[in-house]
Amino acid sequence: MAGTNSSEIRIAGVGRLYVATADTDVPTTFSSDTSTDWASWKNLGFTSGDGVTFSKKDKLEPVDVWQAVSPVHFVYSDRDLTLKFSLMQFNEDTLPFFMGGGTVEAVTGSTGVYKYDIADRPFADVRALGLEFTDVKASDGTAVTYRFGIPRGQVTAADDIKLARKSAAQLGITYTAMAAADGSALASFVMKDSAYAAS
């Protein structure tokens, strides 16, 4: 609804991140068990308290003409859609995702010992990324849930891992969306939120 309405302010109080094979669509079913909705995805676990930074940057090139001081038209030349976050858990899903692909394998002949090899050169590691957050309204206790999915993308930047005595190690990731060959959506929002209902 247009106009001032405090019930339409959103706070991402509790959120989760998921990865899946490329071209997996964000779930549109909202059941009482979130893990059922995201059954074909892997939960990336705890993230830092900073949450997720969503960034959409469009680059426009101005069209200048002799007859005007200001541009008369703009041409879209680039769209950059990224999510930036820091994973707090180290496991068989998060470490390869951060490092750019590959798998963790058990070391033969050693119980409880595992190995992850970093490739000598980077390879494409295209995956789907999903985000969900829930905001519980303080006024009446009802909840709204937002989901955001990128069907194709990959980690394009990885922060330094700081190993220190007084802080937890983090896997800082920048994930960038990629266009699909069939021209389908770069990303999608799915909302369980009555604010979007037609008035």
Residue frames relative to the residue before (quaternion, step in Angstrom):
aa qw qx qy qz dx dy dz
M 1.0000 0.0000 0.0000 0.0000 0.00 0.00 0.00
A 0.4561 -0.6851 0.4950 0.2785 3.57 -0.96 0.82
G 0.6719 0.4868 -0.3646 0.4226 3.56 -1.22 0.45
T 0.6676 -0.5037 0.3656 0.4087 3.55 -1.32 0.02
N 0.1598 0.7645 -0.6029 0.1630 3.54 -0.82 1.08
S 0.3039 -0.8018 0.4879 0.1635 3.57 -0.21 1.27
S 0.5943 0.5813 -0.3721 0.4128 3.61 1.17 -0.43
E 0.6611 0.4950 -0.3068 0.4731 3.59 1.27 -0.20
I 0.4612 0.6304 -0.4697 0.4115 3.59 1.26 0.28
R 0.1761 -0.8160 0.5471 0.0626 3.58 -0.83 1.00
I 0.0685 -0.7597 0.6465 0.0146 3.55 -1.03 0.94
A 0.3259 -0.7638 0.5269 0.1811 3.58 -0.63 1.13
G 0.1050 -0.8661 0.4872 0.0380 3.54 0.49 1.26
V 0.7886 0.0335 0.0120 0.6138 3.59 0.91 -0.92
G 0.0587 0.8270 -0.5545 0.0718 3.57 -0.72 1.02
R 0.1568 -0.7685 0.6139 0.0890 3.52 -1.34 0.33
L 0.2241 -0.7477 0.6100 0.1369 3.54 -1.26 0.54
Y 0.0915 -0.7951 0.5995 0.0067 3.55 -1.08 0.84
V 0.1334 -0.7487 0.6371 0.1255 3.55 -1.28 0.45
A 0.0167 -0.7762 0.6302 -0.0074 3.53 -1.25 0.58
T 0.6775 -0.4387 0.3637 0.4650 3.54 -1.28 0.02
A 0.6480 -0.5430 0.3671 0.3880 3.57 -1.13 0.64
D 0.8219 0.2455 -0.2234 0.4630 3.54 -1.22 0.74
T 0.4278 0.6529 -0.4965 0.3796 3.59 1.16 0.55
D 0.3619 -0.7528 0.5125 0.1994 3.58 -0.77 1.04
V 0.5381 -0.5962 0.4844 0.3470 3.55 -1.16 0.64
P 0.4975 -0.6872 0.4280 0.3115 3.64 -0.82 0.89
T 0.2599 -0.7729 0.5652 0.1250 3.55 -1.06 0.82
T 0.5766 0.5537 -0.3789 0.4663 3.60 1.29 0.05
F 0.1291 -0.7842 0.6049 0.0484 3.57 -0.89 0.99
S 0.0085 0.8066 -0.5889 0.0497 3.57 -0.15 1.28
S 0.6760 -0.4825 0.3571 0.4275 3.57 -1.30 -0.01
D 0.7209 0.3506 -0.2135 0.5583 3.59 1.27 -0.36
T 0.3473 -0.7761 0.4935 0.1828 3.56 -0.29 1.29
S 0.6311 0.5522 -0.3446 0.4220 3.60 0.99 -0.75
T 0.6060 0.5412 -0.3517 0.4650 3.59 1.15 -0.54
D 0.6431 0.5276 -0.3194 0.4540 3.58 0.97 -0.84
W 0.7650 0.3258 -0.1579 0.5326 3.57 1.01 -0.88
A 0.1724 0.8557 -0.4785 0.0952 3.60 1.18 0.55
S 0.7329 0.4135 -0.2483 0.4798 3.63 0.96 -0.73
W 0.6225 0.5211 -0.3268 0.4838 3.59 1.32 0.15
K 0.3496 -0.7000 0.5743 0.2407 3.58 -1.29 0.35
N 0.3795 -0.7230 0.5385 0.2081 3.54 -0.84 1.07
L 0.3338 -0.7738 0.5096 0.1736 3.59 -0.75 1.06
G 0.5267 -0.6940 0.3813 0.3090 3.59 1.26 0.18
F 0.8167 -0.2496 0.1874 0.4855 3.53 -1.24 -0.53
T 0.1133 -0.7354 0.6627 0.0848 3.51 -1.23 0.72
S 0.6461 -0.5228 0.3726 0.4128 3.57 -1.22 0.32
G 0.6703 -0.5331 0.3576 0.3724 3.55 -1.27 0.41
D 0.5538 0.6065 -0.3935 0.4130 3.58 1.25 -0.23
G 0.3939 -0.7415 0.4646 0.2813 3.59 1.23 -0.27
V 0.6434 -0.4936 0.4142 0.4133 3.56 -1.09 -0.80
T 0.2159 -0.7515 0.6089 0.1338 3.56 -1.00 0.86
F 0.1953 -0.7855 0.5846 0.0550 3.53 -0.64 1.23
S 0.0132 0.8188 -0.5719 0.0476 3.59 -0.76 1.00
K 0.0063 0.7665 -0.6418 0.0214 3.56 -0.92 0.99
K 0.0307 0.8067 -0.5857 0.0725 3.54 -0.56 1.19
D 0.1238 -0.7797 0.6125 0.0407 3.53 -0.79 1.10
K 0.2253 -0.7625 0.5920 0.1318 3.56 -0.97 0.86
L 0.0824 -0.8008 0.5933 0.0042 3.53 -0.76 1.09
E 0.2403 -0.7562 0.5940 0.1326 3.54 -0.98 0.88
P 0.3681 -0.7518 0.4994 0.2235 3.61 -0.69 1.03
V 0.2713 -0.7136 0.6206 0.1789 3.53 -1.21 0.65
D 0.1307 -0.8138 0.5656 0.0286 3.56 -0.43 1.26
V 0.1113 -0.7750 0.6186 0.0654 3.54 -1.15 0.67
W 0.6499 -0.5418 0.3865 0.3671 3.50 -1.25 0.49
Q 0.7165 0.5028 -0.2462 0.4162 3.55 1.03 -0.86
A 0.7786 0.2687 -0.1614 0.5436 3.62 1.19 -0.12
V 0.4797 -0.6635 0.4979 0.2859 3.53 -1.17 0.69
S 0.7275 0.3763 -0.2129 0.5328 3.58 1.07 -0.76
P 0.6162 -0.5351 0.4070 0.4102 3.61 -1.18 0.41
V 0.3241 -0.7471 0.5471 0.1934 3.58 -1.08 0.67
H 0.7874 0.0723 -0.0284 0.6116 3.57 1.25 -0.25
F 0.2000 -0.7533 0.6094 0.1456 3.56 -1.28 0.39
V 0.2050 -0.7548 0.6134 0.1093 3.55 -1.12 0.77
Y 0.3733 -0.7161 0.5432 0.2298 3.57 -0.81 1.03
S 0.0920 -0.8270 0.5543 0.0200 3.57 -0.72 1.08
D 0.8184 0.0450 0.0057 0.5728 3.60 1.16 -0.39
R 0.0417 -0.7582 0.6487 0.0512 3.57 -1.20 0.62
D 0.0790 -0.7937 0.6030 -0.0131 3.55 -0.77 1.14
L 0.0017 0.7989 -0.5986 0.0586 3.58 -0.53 1.22
T 0.0836 0.8280 -0.5425 0.1148 3.58 -0.45 1.20
L 0.1736 -0.7166 0.6593 0.1473 3.51 -1.38 0.42
K 0.1053 -0.7905 0.6025 0.0314 3.55 -0.89 0.98
F 0.1715 0.7791 -0.5784 0.1703 3.58 -0.82 1.03
S 0.3006 -0.7367 0.5759 0.1877 3.56 -1.32 0.26
L 0.2829 -0.7587 0.5688 0.1442 3.56 -0.70 1.14
M 0.3098 -0.7806 0.5221 0.1487 3.57 -0.97 0.90
Q 0.7005 0.4486 -0.2691 0.4854 3.61 1.19 -0.39
F 0.2333 -0.7363 0.6214 0.1319 3.55 -1.16 0.77
N 0.2923 0.7480 -0.5549 0.2171 3.60 -0.58 1.14
E 0.7632 -0.4041 0.2579 0.4333 3.58 -1.31 -0.10
D 0.6667 0.4678 -0.3053 0.4933 3.61 1.25 -0.24
T 0.7348 0.4641 -0.2474 0.4284 3.58 0.81 -1.01
L 0.6713 0.5149 -0.3248 0.4228 3.62 0.86 -0.86
P 0.6804 0.4546 -0.3131 0.4821 3.68 0.82 -0.79
F 0.6084 0.5475 -0.3542 0.4524 3.61 1.07 -0.69
F 0.6703 0.4945 -0.2801 0.4772 3.57 0.96 -0.90
M 0.7397 0.4524 -0.2270 0.4434 3.57 0.88 -0.98
G 0.5921 -0.6152 0.3588 0.3771 3.60 1.20 -0.28
G 0.7874 -0.3145 0.1516 0.5081 3.57 1.05 0.74
G 0.5606 0.5874 -0.4588 0.3608 3.52 -1.34 -0.01
T 0.3471 -0.7334 0.5498 0.1985 3.54 -1.33 -0.02
V 0.4189 -0.6418 0.5761 0.2841 3.52 -1.33 0.41
E 0.0755 -0.8152 0.5742 0.0046 3.58 -0.84 0.99
A 0.5130 -0.6214 0.4961 0.3234 3.53 -1.19 0.63
V 0.4205 -0.6909 0.5296 0.2555 3.56 -1.02 0.81
T 0.4528 -0.7108 0.4727 0.2576 3.59 -0.67 1.11
G 0.8215 0.2321 -0.1912 0.4845 3.54 -0.91 0.97
S 0.7148 0.3701 -0.2484 0.5389 3.61 1.24 -0.03
T 0.3186 -0.7680 0.5290 0.1698 3.57 -0.60 1.13
G 0.8464 0.1422 -0.1221 0.4985 3.56 -0.87 0.98
V 0.5942 0.5371 -0.3758 0.4660 3.61 1.20 0.40
Y 0.0650 -0.8140 0.5767 -0.0237 3.54 -0.84 1.04
K 0.1981 -0.7926 0.5731 0.0645 3.53 -1.20 0.63
Y 0.0502 -0.7629 0.6437 0.0343 3.55 -1.09 0.79
D 0.1989 -0.7923 0.5703 0.0861 3.56 -0.71 1.10
I 0.2903 -0.7272 0.5970 0.1744 3.56 -0.96 0.92
A 0.4573 -0.7083 0.4687 0.2639 3.57 -0.70 1.10
D 0.5565 -0.6325 0.4281 0.3272 3.58 -1.16 0.61
R 0.7725 0.1041 -0.1047 0.6176 3.59 1.28 -0.21
P 0.5679 -0.6240 0.4032 0.3543 3.62 -1.09 0.56
F 0.1630 -0.7562 0.6280 0.0853 3.53 -1.18 0.73
A 0.5742 -0.5610 0.4555 0.3849 3.58 -1.22 0.41
D 0.0177 -0.7802 0.6247 -0.0273 3.56 -0.86 1.00
V 0.0126 0.8448 -0.5313 0.0618 3.56 0.47 1.27
R 0.0806 0.7931 -0.5951 0.1017 3.55 -0.83 1.07
A 0.4570 -0.6133 0.5505 0.3345 3.52 -1.37 0.13
L 0.1479 -0.7776 0.6066 0.0744 3.57 -1.09 0.75
G 0.0857 -0.8012 0.5919 0.0193 3.56 -0.93 0.93
L 0.1132 -0.7756 0.6202 0.0322 3.53 -1.13 0.78
E 0.0167 0.7828 -0.6220 0.0084 3.58 -1.03 0.79
F 0.0696 0.7776 -0.6249 0.0096 3.55 -1.07 0.73
T 0.2363 -0.7632 0.5911 0.1104 3.52 -1.21 0.68
D 0.1206 -0.7667 0.6288 0.0474 3.53 -1.05 0.89
V 0.1806 -0.7797 0.5931 0.0871 3.56 -0.68 1.13
K 0.3709 -0.7420 0.5174 0.2102 3.57 -0.69 1.12
A 0.4419 -0.7203 0.4754 0.2447 3.55 -0.76 1.07
S 0.6219 0.5934 -0.3424 0.3792 3.58 1.06 -0.72
D 0.8422 0.0785 -0.0144 0.5332 3.60 0.84 -0.90
G 0.5340 -0.6767 0.3806 0.3348 3.61 1.26 0.07
T 0.4935 0.6430 -0.4510 0.3737 3.60 1.22 0.05
A 0.3060 -0.7661 0.5444 0.1519 3.54 -1.16 0.62
V 0.1557 -0.7329 0.6500 0.1265 3.53 -1.22 0.59
T 0.1617 -0.7945 0.5817 0.0649 3.56 -1.03 0.79
Y 0.1344 -0.7742 0.6166 0.0480 3.52 -0.97 0.98
R 0.0693 -0.7616 0.6425 0.0481 3.53 -1.14 0.77
F 0.0708 -0.7724 0.6307 0.0231 3.51 -1.10 0.77
G 0.0144 -0.8295 0.5574 -0.0308 3.57 -0.76 1.03
I 0.1427 -0.7403 0.6522 0.0790 3.52 -1.11 0.83
P 0.3173 -0.8007 0.4714 0.1896 3.62 -0.33 1.16
R 0.7995 0.1000 -0.0538 0.5899 3.60 1.13 -0.59
G 0.3493 0.7118 -0.5566 0.2479 3.55 -0.86 0.98
Q 0.1355 -0.7916 0.5846 0.1153 3.53 -1.27 -0.03
V 0.6105 -0.5283 0.4358 0.3977 3.53 -1.32 0.30
T 0.1238 -0.8216 0.5556 0.0290 3.56 -0.66 1.14
A 0.7843 0.0873 -0.0791 0.6091 3.59 1.26 -0.18
A 0.1009 -0.7773 0.6196 0.0405 3.54 -1.08 0.80
D 0.4053 -0.7189 0.5125 0.2375 3.57 -0.82 1.02
D 0.6162 -0.5084 0.4389 0.4113 3.54 -1.31 0.25
I 0.3280 -0.7070 0.5869 0.2193 3.57 -1.13 0.69
K 0.1704 -0.7938 0.5787 0.0772 3.55 -0.59 1.15
L 0.1237 -0.7777 0.6149 0.0413 3.55 -0.72 1.12
A 0.1799 0.7941 -0.5472 0.1939 3.56 -0.34 1.28
R 0.6158 -0.5910 0.3910 0.3445 3.54 -1.25 0.48
K 0.7804 0.3878 -0.1800 0.4563 3.59 1.01 -0.77
S 0.7679 0.2766 -0.1903 0.5455 3.61 1.19 0.15
A 0.5267 -0.6325 0.4686 0.3208 3.54 -1.17 0.61
A 0.4843 -0.6414 0.5080 0.3098 3.57 -1.08 0.72
Q 0.1185 -0.8032 0.5829 0.0314 3.55 -1.06 0.82
L 0.3000 -0.7183 0.5990 0.1876 3.53 -1.24 0.61
G 0.1174 -0.8317 0.5422 0.0239 3.56 -0.01 1.31
I 0.0536 -0.8357 0.5430 -0.0616 3.55 -0.60 1.20
T 0.0972 -0.7153 0.6832 0.1105 3.52 -1.27 0.63
Y 0.1107 -0.7999 0.5898 -0.0006 3.54 -0.63 1.22
T 0.1317 -0.8183 0.5590 0.0239 3.58 -0.77 1.09
A 0.4521 -0.6979 0.4983 0.2454 3.55 -0.96 0.99
M 0.1909 -0.7659 0.6069 0.0924 3.55 -1.19 0.72
A 0.4976 -0.6486 0.4869 0.3075 3.56 -1.08 0.72
A 0.3912 -0.6933 0.5561 0.2388 3.56 -1.17 0.70
A 0.6053 -0.5951 0.3961 0.3501 3.57 -1.15 0.66
D 0.7065 0.4728 -0.2716 0.4511 3.60 1.09 -0.64
G 0.5364 -0.6621 0.3860 0.3534 3.58 1.27 0.14
S 0.3718 0.7308 -0.4928 0.2914 3.61 1.20 0.38
A 0.7460 -0.4334 0.2689 0.4281 3.55 -1.31 0.26
L 0.5058 -0.6425 0.4942 0.2953 3.54 -1.12 0.78
A 0.7729 -0.0984 0.1005 0.6188 3.56 1.10 -0.78
S 0.1824 -0.7902 0.5766 0.0988 3.58 -1.25 0.33
F 0.2573 -0.6995 0.6442 0.1718 3.52 -1.23 0.72
V 0.0291 -0.7440 0.6667 0.0326 3.55 -1.14 0.75
M 0.0458 -0.8410 0.5380 -0.0342 3.57 -0.57 1.17
K 0.1662 -0.7104 0.6699 0.1377 3.55 -1.11 0.75
D 0.3771 0.7085 -0.4556 0.3851 3.50 0.36 1.37
S 0.3763 -0.7672 0.4795 0.1998 3.57 -0.52 1.19
A 0.4851 0.6731 -0.4368 0.3476 3.61 1.23 -0.19
Y 0.6881 0.4829 -0.2759 0.4661 3.59 1.19 -0.52
A 0.4621 0.6843 -0.4548 0.3338 3.60 1.23 -0.04
A 0.5311 -0.6285 0.4595 0.3342 3.58 -1.02 0.79
S 0.3794 -0.7347 0.5170 0.2215 3.57 -0.88 0.94
